[in-house]
Amino acid sequence: MHRYLLLFALLIPGPGHGAEPVRVAVAANFRATLEQLNPLFQQQTGYQVELSSASTGVLVSQILHGAPFDLFFSADRQAAFVVADAGVATPRDQPFCYAVGTLVLAGGNGRLSQLGDPALSLAIANPATAPYGAAAMAVLERPEFREGRDRKLLRGANVLQAYQFWHSGAADLALLPAAMAPRATPVPPAWHRPLEQFALAL
């Protein structure tokens, strides 16, 4: 937790007493961590932090269309570099990796073989805009899970909504970030692209 606090401090210049709030665009999977850090960060730096959370793809679109954010915490590498290459990031800063995510299977009996059971509904984040959703789809496309392709598949706008589908009982299973379901079954990292999470100053 303290390394993320240090990361915040490195991204923000100088003490912030009386300064404008720091506007942070954060991927849904990392929002809870930043919410926990917020009070301590404010106490130590004097900055107020305003969090805006959505799927990474939605945040990229908002940033490229002029949304006034100061920091961007992406859930993958590519999105951060898309923003940097568009020229809207701070020129002196380049995207850097702040975490490597883990995909897990929550619910059921804890066995990954359940992904091949069409009787079990599954919640994932939208693969078009959420890196964890894209990773989930890569897992579901594996040959051993072919029989599960006719299942009920609930696609949340982001990982938080996918979690809510599962937590409420609307879905039997969910493919989620490990931070949202720490006791769930890890998915082998080789089954999907690395979930390297990048940040940059805007």
N, C-alpha and C positions, 0 to 999 in steps of 0.2 A: 504493500500500500504506500509506503514512504517513497518508493522510487517513482510512483506516479505523481506524488506531490512535488518531488524534485523536477520532474518533467514539466509540470505546470509552471514552476518558478523559472525554469530556463527559457520557456517560450514567451514569458511576459517580462518586459523591460521595467526595472526599477520599482520602487514602492508605489502603491496605487491609492493612497489616501486622498479622497476627494475626486478621484479620476472617474472616467466613464466606466460602466460595467464591461467586463470582458464577455463578449458574445461567442459562445462555443457551439459549433455544429458537431454533434457526436452521434455515431452510429448506435442504433438501439441496443446492441449487445453490450456496449460499454457505458451506457448512461448510469446504471446503478452504481458503478464504481466511482464515477465523477461526482454523483450526488453525495456519496459518503465523504469524499475528499473536500467538498465545497466549504463546509464550515471551518475546517482547519486551514485551508488555503486562504480564506478570507481573513482569518485571525492573524496569519503570519505575514500576509502581503498587503492587506488593506483593500484588496480588489473584491468587488462584487462579481459574481459569475452568473450569467444567464445561459442556461442550457436549452438547446433546441435539438430534439432527437427525432430521427426517422431512419429509414433504410439508407444505406450508403448511396445508392443510385439517386434517390430523391434529393438527398443533401447536395450531391454533385450538381444536379440540375438547378437547385436553388442558388448555389454559389456562382455558377456560370451565368445565371441571369441577374446577378447583382445583389444577392442577399448580403446584408452587412455583418458578416461574421469575422471574428478575429483569429479563431483557431478552428481547425478541422481535424477530428479524430475519425478516420475511416476504418471500415472493417476489412479492407484489403489494400494491397499495394497499388494495383492498377488505377483505382479511383483517385488516390492521392496524386499520382503523377499526371493524370488527366487534368486535374486542377492546376498543378504546377506548370504544365506545358501550355496551358491557356493564358498564362501571364497574369493571373489574379493573385498569386501567392507573393509573399514578401521576397524580393529579389535575392536577399542574402541567405535565405533559408531553402533547404531542400527537404523533401519528405524523408522521414526516417521511421524505422520500425520500432514501435513501442510495446508490442506484444505479439505472440503467435497463438492463435486460437485453437481450441480443440472442439470438434463436433462430437456430440454424444447422442445416444438413443435413450430417451426417457419413456418410462411406462412399461407395462407388460411384465414379462418374467426376466427381463434383463438380457435376453439372448438376441444377438443381431439377426439370427435366422428368422425372427418375427417379421422382418422387412419383406419376406417372401410370402406372407400370409394375407390373402386378399380380404379375409374377414375382419382384419384389424384396420381401423381408420388411422390416418397419419396426418399430423400437422407439420408444415414446414414454412419457412419464410418465402416470400415471392422470389423465385430464382432469377427473375429479370432485373431486379433492383437490389437484392440482398445477397452478399457473398456467401453467407451461411446457407441461404436457399439454393444457390448454385451448387455448393458443395453437397447439399442433401440430394439434389437431382443426380449428380454424378454417382453417388452411392446407389441410388435406386435403379440406375441404368445397368448395374452390374448383372451378369447373366444369372447368378444364383438367386437373384430377387425377381426374376422375370414373372413368376406366378403372382406376385403382389401388385402387378401394374393395373389391375382392374379394381383396386381398393378405392375407398373414399379418401380423397386427398384434399385436405384443407390448406389453402395457401394464405398465410397472414401477410399483411402489408409489410411487416418486419418481424424480427425474431421475437419481439415482445408479444405481438399478437399471436404468433404461433404458440408461444408458451401459454398464453391465456386460453387458447383453444384446448390445449392438453390439460391444463390445470383445472379448467371448468368441467372436464369430462366430455366435451364435444368431440375430442379425438382420443383414441386409445393410446396412441404413441405420438412422439414428437422427436424430430431431429433438431437439436438446439445447441447453443454454445454451452460449454461445460460450466461456465459461471452461473448459468440459470438453473442448472440441474446437476450440482456437484457430485451426487451419488449415482448418477446415471452411467450407462455403459459407454466407454469411449469407442469411437469408430476409428479403425486404423487410418492414420494420416495418408498412407499410400493410396487410399481409395478416392481421394479428391485432391484438388489443387491446394497448396499450402495456404492456410488462413493467416497470412502475414498482415498485421494491422498497422497502418502507417498514419502518421500525423504530420501536420505542417502549419506554420503561421501564415495568415492571410493579410 
